[in-house]
Amino acid sequence: ALDTTLGSIVKSLLFLADGEPVLVLVAGDRRADPAKLKELLGARRVMIADAERVRRETGFSIGGVPPIGHQQPLPTWIDGSLARFETVYAAAGHPHAVFPIAFETLVRITDGHVADVTETPYTEDKKK
């Protein structure tokens, strides 16, 4: 078992924005907000991808999708609340494998956009 808090676990979620794949990296203690994604992406429709589409776009199955190394590069949005943690843990291609990575490194290697993409705004973290 991994000795860390739920929030430091990175969930790699594949959404479809007007049919185009977008990777959204979310803290384990947060839920992605499709309405916020829709606004950020300027899309008419945003929905979570099904298991078949996830495998087709990323090459990995749900639960094991890493933030990098997909079939083709994916536009990536990163939950700003992950910045609470110096080190986060992302899937490593298998549902039972993770790797530690510094938050700043995750942002850099994914060329990700850090934003408020969850139901709980990450500004709430500063109040605790």
Backbone as ProteinMPNN parsed JSONL, in Angstrom:
{"seq_chain_A": "ALDTTLGSIVKSLLFLADGEPVLVLVAGDRRADPAKLKELLGARRVMIADAERVRRETGFSIGGVPPIGHQQPLPTWIDGSLARFETVYAAAGHPHAVFPIAFETLVRITDGHVADVTETPYTEDKKK", "coords_chain_A": {"N_chain_A": [[0.839, -1.195, 0.0], [0.397, 2.257, -0.661], [1.898, 4.831, 1.118], [0.478, 7.541, 1.594], [-1.497, 10.575, 1.196], [-4.886, 10.678, -0.002], [-5.405, 12.853, -1.715], [-2.968, 13.329, -3.012], [-2.757, 11.472, -4.972], [-2.827, 11.115, -8.407], [-5.437, 11.302, -10.646], [-5.899, 10.245, -13.876], [-7.9, 11.351, -16.27], [-9.847, 10.865, -19.144], [-11.446, 13.054, -21.207], [-13.927, 14.043, -23.608], [-14.05, 16.709, -25.667], [-16.25, 18.269, -27.538], [-15.996, 15.983, -29.054], [-13.246, 15.657, -29.298], [-10.28, 14.306, -27.816], [-9.199, 15.033, -24.487], [-6.932, 15.205, -21.89], [-7.334, 15.1, -18.427], [-5.932, 15.823, -15.408], [-6.457, 15.023, -12.156], [-6.682, 15.636, -8.637], [-6.795, 13.014, -6.218], [-8.712, 13.364, -4.235], [-10.629, 14.931, -5.327], [-13.267, 15.832, -7.684], [-13.611, 15.914, -11.141], [-14.963, 18.661, -12.952], [-17.166, 18.818, -15.419], [-18.539, 21.06, -16.454], [-16.871, 23.241, -15.876], [-14.676, 22.503, -17.4], [-15.782, 22.629, -19.947], [-16.194, 25.372, -20.204], [-13.508, 26.333, -19.955], [-12.355, 25.14, -22.206], [-13.857, 26.121, -24.237], [-15.831, 24.619, -25.392], [-18.749, 23.065, -26.858], [-19.805, 20.728, -25.934], [-18.92, 18.511, -23.368], [-17.753, 15.441, -22.268], [-17.12, 12.481, -20.299], [-14.854, 10.02, -21.444], [-15.561, 6.726, -22.717], [-14.524, 3.358, -21.741], [-13.475, 1.983, -23.99], [-12.798, 4.064, -25.758], [-10.926, 5.384, -24.189], [-8.833, 3.485, -24.114], [-8.238, 3.366, -26.862], [-7.369, 5.99, -27.444], [-5.286, 6.463, -25.611], [-3.842, 4.119, -25.251], [-3.889, 2.713, -22.973], [-5.604, 1.071, -20.223], [-8.516, 2.058, -18.299], [-7.795, 3.336, -15.102], [-5.146, 2.788, -15.201], [-4.018, 4.725, -16.732], [-1.356, 6.695, -17.58], [0.122, 10.011, -17.052], [1.639, 10.686, -19.224], [3.133, 9.471, -22.348], [1.302, 8.488, -24.24], [-0.63, 7.206, -27.1], [-0.714, 9.314, -28.936], [0.263, 12.748, -28.473], [-1.668, 14.426, -25.988], [-3.879, 17.159, -25.364], [-3.533, 18.623, -22.222], [-4.925, 19.201, -19.051], [-4.489, 20.341, -15.778], [-5.402, 19.815, -12.469], [-5.301, 22.414, -10.285], [-5.224, 22.089, -7.522], [-3.507, 20.054, -6.965], [-1.074, 21.183, -6.531], [-0.787, 21.478, -3.851], [0.804, 19.518, -2.925], [4.172, 18.488, -2.685], [5.193, 16.234, -3.859], [3.533, 14.087, -6.087], [1.523, 11.229, -7.019], [1.315, 9.293, -9.805], [-0.452, 7.228, -12.187], [1.191, 4.43, -13.671], [0.825, 3.11, -16.096], [-0.47, 0.779, -15.485], [-3.159, -0.465, -13.506], [-2.251, -1.087, -10.909], [0.171, 0.132, -10.529], [2.179, 2.884, -9.731], [3.947, 6.035, -9.972], [6.181, 8.272, -8.287], [6.274, 11.82, -8.571], [7.437, 15.156, -8.841], [5.228, 17.896, -8.439], [5.675, 20.222, -10.039], [7.333, 19.168, -12.014], [5.61, 17.355, -13.221], [3.798, 19.123, -14.415], [5.52, 20.346, -16.244], [6.482, 18.169, -17.915], [4.158, 17.228, -19.073], [3.298, 19.347, -20.458], [1.177, 20.687, -19.475], [-1.822, 22.572, -18.662], [-2.393, 24.375, -15.852], [-5.224, 24.635, -13.877], [-8.466, 25.552, -12.514], [-10.31, 22.911, -12.353], [-12.081, 21.348, -11.042], [-14.899, 20.273, -8.962], [-14.66, 21.332, -6.411], [-13.271, 24.345, -5.778], [-9.782, 25.061, -6.036], [-8.884, 27.139, -4.541], [-10.063, 26.894, -2.119], [-8.369, 25.299, -0.644], [-6.436, 26.948, 0.409], [-7.641, 28.103, 2.543], [-7.641, 26.349, 4.601]], "CA_chain_A": [[0.0, 0.0, 0.0], [1.118, 3.518, -0.768], [1.744, 5.615, 2.339], [0.291, 8.944, 1.217], [-2.891, 10.997, 1.309], [-5.682, 10.487, -1.211], [-5.277, 14.012, -2.6], [-1.714, 13.324, -3.78], [-2.878, 10.498, -6.058], [-3.289, 11.785, -9.627], [-6.352, 10.554, -11.509], [-5.799, 10.651, -15.285], [-9.238, 11.163, -16.838], [-9.968, 11.284, -20.536], [-12.721, 13.666, -21.569], [-14.095, 14.392, -25.015], [-14.565, 18.067, -25.824], [-16.753, 18.28, -28.916], [-15.491, 14.774, -29.697], [-11.782, 15.602, -29.295], [-9.778, 13.871, -26.513], [-8.483, 15.952, -23.608], [-6.564, 14.539, -20.647], [-7.503, 15.95, -17.253], [-5.269, 15.221, -14.253], [-7.22, 15.506, -11.008], [-6.312, 15.097, -7.326], [-7.613, 11.879, -5.8], [-9.814, 13.77, -3.352], [-11.464, 15.882, -6.068], [-14.031, 15.339, -8.833], [-13.548, 16.819, -12.294], [-16.215, 19.368, -13.218], [-17.315, 18.986, -16.869], [-18.985, 22.419, -16.791], [-15.68, 24.099, -15.871], [-13.882, 22.116, -18.569], [-16.497, 23.151, -21.113], [-15.893, 26.802, -20.26], [-12.076, 26.495, -20.223], [-12.033, 24.675, -23.554], [-14.729, 26.76, -25.213], [-16.513, 23.521, -26.094], [-20.205, 22.991, -26.731], [-20.156, 19.522, -25.199], [-17.806, 17.811, -22.729], [-18.191, 14.218, -21.592], [-16.062, 11.526, -19.977], [-14.714, 8.983, -22.475], [-15.808, 5.36, -22.252], [-13.319, 2.533, -21.63], [-12.941, 1.68, -25.327], [-12.171, 5.28, -26.289], [-9.728, 5.622, -23.374], [-7.78, 2.585, -24.6], [-7.892, 3.744, -28.239], [-6.646, 7.273, -27.471], [-4.097, 6.489, -24.754], [-3.106, 2.864, -25.268], [-3.961, 2.143, -21.625], [-6.964, 0.864, -19.722], [-8.933, 2.92, -17.193], [-7.149, 2.98, -13.843], [-3.707, 2.711, -15.409], [-3.604, 5.756, -17.698], [-0.349, 7.61, -17.045], [-0.017, 11.375, -17.57], [2.484, 10.818, -20.421], [3.389, 8.225, -23.061], [0.098, 8.014, -24.927], [-0.518, 6.921, -28.529], [-0.326, 10.605, -29.492], [0.17, 13.762, -27.413], [-3.027, 14.884, -25.687], [-3.977, 18.407, -24.607], [-3.633, 18.221, -20.82], [-5.314, 20.186, -18.045], [-4.087, 19.828, -14.472], [-6.075, 20.342, -11.286], [-4.403, 23.26, -9.506], [-5.128, 21.675, -6.118], [-2.371, 19.134, -6.816], [0.078, 21.975, -6.097], [-0.681, 21.339, -2.389], [1.759, 18.455, -2.629], [5.469, 18.581, -3.337], [5.26, 15.026, -4.677], [2.247, 13.441, -6.374], [1.696, 9.847, -7.48], [0.52, 9.105, -11.017], [-0.488, 5.87, -12.727], [2.361, 4.1, -14.483], [0.476, 2.215, -17.188], [-1.191, -0.387, -14.964], [-3.95, -0.033, -12.343], [-1.569, -1.32, -9.631], [1.512, 0.715, -10.573], [2.245, 4.347, -9.723], [5.297, 6.572, -9.81], [6.198, 9.591, -7.661], [6.8, 12.89, -9.42], [7.21, 16.495, -8.297], [4.129, 18.565, -9.134], [6.21, 21.11, -11.082], [7.837, 18.317, -13.098], [4.415, 16.851, -13.901], [3.306, 20.216, -15.268], [6.483, 20.557, -17.333], [6.585, 17.063, -18.881], [2.883, 17.045, -19.78], [2.973, 20.621, -21.093], [-0.197, 20.865, -19.013], [-2.36, 23.862, -18.235], [-2.907, 24.28, -14.483], [-6.469, 25.405, -13.811], [-9.53, 25.096, -11.622], [-11.085, 21.981, -13.184], [-12.83, 20.44, -10.17], [-16.107, 20.78, -8.306], [-14.2, 22.13, -5.278], [-12.206, 25.233, -6.254], [-8.57, 24.838, -5.255], [-8.68, 28.263, -3.63], [-10.535, 26.424, -0.814], [-7.249, 24.694, 0.068], [-5.688, 27.996, 1.097], [-8.389, 28.497, 3.735], [-7.492, 25.317, 5.638]], "C_chain_A": [[0.877, 1.249, 0.0], [0.845, 4.348, 0.48], [1.674, 7.102, 1.984], [-1.178, 9.312, 1.392], [-3.583, 10.854, -0.045], [-5.486, 11.624, -2.214], [-4.035, 13.999, -3.47], [-1.703, 12.277, -4.896], [-3.477, 11.221, -7.271], [-4.214, 10.85, -10.402], [-6.2, 11.115, -12.92], [-7.126, 10.324, -15.953], [-9.277, 11.665, -18.273], [-11.378, 11.801, -20.781], [-12.736, 13.885, -23.074], [-14.748, 15.762, -25.064], [-14.952, 18.217, -27.286], [-16.14, 17.129, -29.718], [-13.985, 14.606, -29.697], [-11.27, 15.225, -27.906], [-8.965, 14.943, -25.792], [-8.182, 15.185, -22.329], [-6.688, 15.532, -19.496], [-6.914, 15.204, -16.059], [-5.842, 15.855, -12.997], [-6.712, 14.86, -9.723], [-7.302, 14.01, -6.909], [-8.788, 12.23, -4.914], [-10.732, 14.8, -4.012], [-12.226, 15.164, -7.177], [-13.934, 16.375, -9.943], [-14.932, 17.413, -12.54], [-16.34, 19.62, -14.726], [-17.751, 20.392, -17.28], [-17.798, 23.382, -16.825], [-14.791, 23.786, -17.073], [-14.478, 22.704, -19.844], [-16.161, 24.634, -21.308], [-14.423, 27.045, -20.624], [-11.721, 26.176, -21.675], [-12.845, 25.363, -24.642], [-15.495, 25.735, -26.035], [-18.023, 23.61, -25.905], [-20.609, 21.815, -25.849], [-18.891, 18.866, -24.645], [-18.361, 16.597, -22.009], [-16.992, 13.317, -21.327], [-16.039, 10.448, -21.066], [-15.02, 7.608, -21.889], [-14.503, 4.556, -22.327], [-12.667, 2.243, -22.982], [-12.205, 2.884, -25.909], [-10.897, 5.605, -25.508], [-8.58, 4.763, -23.895], [-7.312, 2.996, -26.002], [-7.024, 5.008, -28.268], [-5.324, 7.238, -26.707], [-3.23, 5.249, -24.875], [-3.146, 2.152, -23.928], [-5.412, 1.949, -21.209], [-7.242, 1.809, -18.558], [-8.303, 2.41, -15.901], [-5.636, 2.915, -13.969], [-3.172, 3.773, -16.342], [-2.577, 6.689, -17.056], [-0.538, 9.016, -17.629], [0.779, 11.622, -18.854], [2.549, 9.474, -21.149], [2.191, 7.637, -23.775], [0.367, 7.76, -26.406], [-0.1, 8.183, -29.29], [-0.46, 11.629, -28.365], [-1.278, 14.233, -27.237], [-2.978, 16.241, -25.0], [-4.264, 18.028, -23.155], [-3.948, 19.402, -19.923], [-5.069, 19.569, -16.679], [-4.801, 20.582, -13.359], [-5.067, 21.117, -10.44], [-4.261, 22.844, -8.059], [-3.998, 20.672, -5.901], [-1.114, 19.869, -6.355], [0.234, 21.969, -4.577], [0.448, 20.399, -2.006], [3.063, 18.662, -3.387], [5.622, 17.415, -4.313], [3.857, 14.471, -4.859], [2.552, 12.065, -6.964], [0.748, 9.592, -8.638], [0.584, 7.654, -11.475], [0.685, 5.659, -13.679], [2.04, 3.051, -15.546], [-0.292, 0.973, -16.782], [-1.955, 0.067, -13.723], [-3.266, -0.222, -10.987], [-0.155, -0.748, -9.595], [1.424, 2.234, -10.628], [3.705, 4.773, -9.653], [5.204, 7.943, -9.157], [6.803, 10.607, -8.62], [6.501, 14.226, -8.743], [6.1, 17.16, -9.111], [4.647, 19.413, -10.295], [6.745, 20.318, -12.277], [6.678, 17.753, -13.906], [3.869, 17.899, -14.873], [4.215, 20.371, -16.488], [6.452, 19.422, -18.364], [5.285, 16.797, -19.64], [2.54, 18.256, -20.636], [1.535, 20.995, -20.726], [-0.54, 22.284, -18.606], [-2.937, 23.675, -16.835], [-4.12, 25.188, -14.369], [-7.397, 24.825, -12.754], [-10.466, 24.224, -12.46], [-11.973, 21.054, -12.352], [-14.04, 21.116, -9.537], [-15.768, 21.645, -7.102], [-13.078, 23.029, -5.775], [-10.946, 25.06, -5.407], [-8.222, 26.02, -4.371], [-9.152, 27.888, -2.225], [-9.382, 25.865, 0.014], [-6.483, 25.724, 0.884], [-6.358, 28.414, 2.4], [-8.199, 27.526, 4.895], [-6.235, 25.505, 6.441]], "O_chain_A": [[1.956, 1.273, 0.591], [-0.31, 4.546, 0.856], [2.668, 7.823, 2.062], [-2.005, 8.454, 1.702], [-2.941, 10.904, -1.095], [-5.409, 11.387, -3.42], [-4.032, 14.587, -4.551], [-0.751, 12.205, -5.673], [-4.521, 11.864, -7.158], [-3.823, 9.742, -10.769], [-6.353, 12.318, -13.135], [-7.442, 9.155, -16.177], [-8.796, 12.757, -18.574], [-12.365, 11.09, -20.591], [-11.692, 13.909, -23.725], [-15.858, 15.953, -24.566], [-14.091, 18.283, -28.164], [-15.81, 17.278, -30.895], [-13.482, 13.541, -30.052], [-11.761, 15.757, -26.911], [-8.161, 15.655, -26.393], [-9.08, 14.579, -21.745], [-6.206, 16.661, -19.582], [-7.341, 14.095, -15.736], [-5.733, 17.063, -12.792], [-6.355, 13.682, -9.714], [-8.493, 14.086, -7.213], [-9.76, 11.478, -4.844], [-11.517, 15.462, -3.334], [-11.887, 14.045, -7.561], [-14.149, 17.565, -9.715], [-15.946, 16.741, -12.356], [-15.699, 20.527, -15.256], [-17.368, 20.865, -18.35], [-17.724, 24.244, -17.701], [-14.224, 24.689, -17.689], [-13.759, 23.21, -20.705], [-15.883, 25.085, -22.42], [-14.125, 27.862, -21.495], [-10.895, 26.851, -22.289], [-12.559, 25.209, -25.829], [-15.773, 25.946, -27.216], [-18.507, 24.161, -24.917], [-21.6, 21.874, -25.121], [-17.91, 18.688, -25.367], [-19.315, 16.699, -21.237], [-15.984, 13.376, -22.031], [-17.089, 10.021, -21.547], [-14.768, 7.356, -20.711], [-13.512, 5.01, -22.898], [-11.442, 2.258, -23.099], [-11.124, 2.744, -26.48], [-9.906, 6.047, -26.089], [-7.473, 5.263, -24.094], [-6.115, 2.972, -26.286], [-6.059, 5.083, -29.028], [-4.358, 7.896, -27.095], [-2.024, 5.306, -24.635], [-2.515, 1.109, -23.757], [-6.323, 2.569, -21.757], [-6.317, 2.301, -17.912], [-8.281, 1.208, -15.64], [-4.922, 2.978, -12.969], [-1.998, 3.737, -16.713], [-2.892, 7.394, -16.097], [-1.28, 9.188, -18.596], [0.608, 12.657, -19.498], [2.078, 8.461, -20.633], [2.077, 6.418, -23.901], [1.451, 8.057, -26.908], [0.756, 8.131, -30.173], [-1.207, 11.409, -27.411], [-2.009, 14.414, -28.211], [-2.125, 16.462, -24.14], [-5.139, 17.204, -22.889], [-3.328, 20.461, -20.017], [-5.403, 18.407, -16.449], [-4.804, 21.812, -13.315], [-4.097, 20.546, -9.94], [-3.275, 23.204, -7.415], [-3.574, 20.462, -4.764], [-0.187, 19.244, -5.841], [1.264, 22.403, -4.061], [0.983, 20.473, -0.9], [3.059, 18.972, -4.578], [6.108, 17.578, -5.432], [3.083, 14.392, -3.905], [3.683, 11.775, -7.354], [-0.471, 9.663, -8.482], [1.547, 6.941, -11.191], [1.112, 6.571, -14.387], [2.876, 2.204, -15.862], [-0.719, 0.198, -17.637], [-1.455, 0.897, -12.964], [-3.658, 0.417, -10.01], [0.634, -1.107, -8.721], [0.703, 2.803, -11.447], [4.584, 3.979, -9.319], [4.271, 8.699, -9.428], [7.721, 10.297, -9.38], [5.44, 14.402, -8.145], [6.042, 17.005, -10.331], [4.122, 19.334, -11.406], [6.62, 20.755, -13.421], [6.749, 17.68, -15.133], [3.525, 17.585, -16.012], [3.742, 20.508, -17.616], [6.401, 19.688, -19.565], [5.304, 16.211, -20.723], [1.611, 18.211, -21.442], [0.785, 21.536, -21.538], [0.328, 23.083, -18.255], [-3.873, 22.897, -16.653], [-4.059, 26.367, -14.72], [-7.146, 23.762, -12.185], [-11.314, 24.739, -13.189], [-12.546, 20.098, -12.874], [-14.19, 22.337, -9.567], [-16.496, 22.589, -6.793], [-12.023, 22.524, -6.161], [-11.037, 24.927, -4.186], [-7.338, 25.906, -3.522], [-8.704, 28.482, -1.244], [-9.41, 25.944, 1.242], [-5.939, 25.399, 1.94], [-5.718, 29.012, 3.265], [-8.55, 27.834, 6.034], [-5.96, 24.723, 7.351]]}, "name": "protein", "num_of_chains": 1, "seq": "ALDTTLGSIVKSLLFLADGEPVLVLVAGDRRADPAKLKELLGARRVMIADAERVRRETGFSIGGVPPIGHQQPLPTWIDGSLARFETVYAAAGHPHAVFPIAFETLVRITDGHVADVTETPYTEDKKK"}
